[in-house]
Amino acid sequence: MGWTSELSKFGGHAFLSDPHRMVTFGGKPLHAAEVESPYIIRVAIALLMVAASIPGRSVIRNATPIRRAHPRFVENICSLGARIEWVEGD
């Protein structure tokens, strides 16, 4: 769960209590950020959902697990009104 540091870039407070448990704390407003996604589908989706819930422009780098698991995920979310753009890597 080394990706908990990516949550802190959004302003979230997460504590890794042991290798299998993470505790998150609320109460602070989150802000847009640029984060790095690990190669884990659920984490990539979670980072996208956090970013989508925050005003402003966020960037999720290396989010290819989303497309691998759900090829039309971004298009489907956009059809619901989200403003998400998929940009291929360099």
Secondary structure, DSSP 8 states (H G I E B T S, - for coil): -TTHHHHHHTT-EEEEEETTEEEEE--S-----EEE--S-HHHHHHHHHHHHTSSS--EEET-HHHHHH-TTHHHHHHHTT---------
